[in-house]
Amino acid sequence: MTVFPRVNRQTVSTPPLYPERIVQFGAGNFLRGFTDWIIQMLNEQTDFASGVVVVKVTPVTYPELEAQDGLFHVTLEGMRNGVFHSET
């Protein structure tokens, strides 16, 4: 498992903030690693230009995510053309 340094908007260059056009209920790992990643790819590869606002649906807090200004890493691992591939 790769350990990444903490990130925030002061320590990394980030793309421009897009208008929040998507309401997401919850901020679990699946939503962030799959759904939000797809939205990021749409923003990078098309003119989608949409941000996500997260609505908490439980009393759980997200202190680690809040400390990182909502930024997080995604690592994709799997097989591509019969060869192991890892992308961060």
Order of alpha helices (4+ residues) and beta strands (2+ residues): beta-alpha-beta-alpha-beta-beta
